[in-house]
Amino acid sequence: MSLITACPACQTQFEVTDEQLQAYAGKVRCGECDHVFDARSHLLDAPVSASTEATLAEANTTEATSDAAVYFKVSAEAANADVPTAVPDLPLPDTVSPDFSADTDTDPGPLIPAFLRDVSLADERPAVIETPASQRLFIGLSGLLALLIVWQWIYFTRTSLAANYPPAKPLLQAMCQSLHCEVSLPRDLAQLTIDDADIQEHKERQGVLIFSSVLMNHGTAAQAYPKVELTLTNMADEPVLRKILEPAAYLPASVKVAEGLPPQQEQAVKALLGVDEKLVTGFRVAIAY
């Protein structure tokens, strides 16, 4: 069955068939202005006369069709017929006009209006105003923050810096005078060992034991002298006496404790202990800070 539809853009009338409407979901392209519209929404109620059908049949045999189907103009008789005029729709934007050149039966779906597609959050964001004064302030604060970080690093690593870079030690000590801190010697027990420990009875003094050992520094920097923890045990290996010896208690008077144990050096350890020798049968020794 032949139907008549009118282009909403240029009001040109065309004849369409049910097969053509079903093939492209009712979408047609105007042969005059190339406007794409839904023919089902703009069908006219005027019947097609016999002469009109003959004219359109002759046109169908002479005009070529494209993949989207080119529809034929109605004859002058049908064009001048007394038919109601359809209200034209707004033309589709060129940027979102669907392309029906491909062989597909899929509905392209609703079109997004231009005023929604053009929305951008960046357009609503106020521009940042940068002035030379603000740039100088930012650079100054960044430099101050960098200096603060470096100063904190020097403060917390002053001990290792002084040990690994001896020329820097006077500067670090001068800094600590104003900050009420001190540049102490490193205290790395992993670099120290105590060996050759022995306990003997004093030959001249009754009830006095002589503890002797050797303290060694295997590191590359001087280490602070540690404390020596000495534990005397009985026959059941139970502690009888535990004593912690400070560096001044086991070092000779000639040793300068403040300078620490030099790297790759060893120092003899000796201390006197007053105990009941009958209760002591063994001992354990350790070092700690």
Secondary structure, 3 states (H helix, E strand, C coil): CEEEEECCCCCCEEEEEHHHHHHCCCEEECCCCCCEEEHHHHEECCCCCHHHHHHHHHHHHHCCCCCCCCCEECCHHHHCCCCCCCCCCCCCCHHHCCCCCCCCCCCCCCCCCHHHHCCCHHHHCCCCCCCHHHHHHHHHHHHHHHHHHHHHHHHHCHHHHHHHCHHHHHHHHHHHHHHCCCCCCCCCHHHEEEEEEEEEECCCCCCEEEEEEEEEECCCCCECCCEEEEEEECCCCCEEEEEEECHHHHCCCCCCHHHCECCCCEEEEEEEEECCCCCCCEEEEEEEC
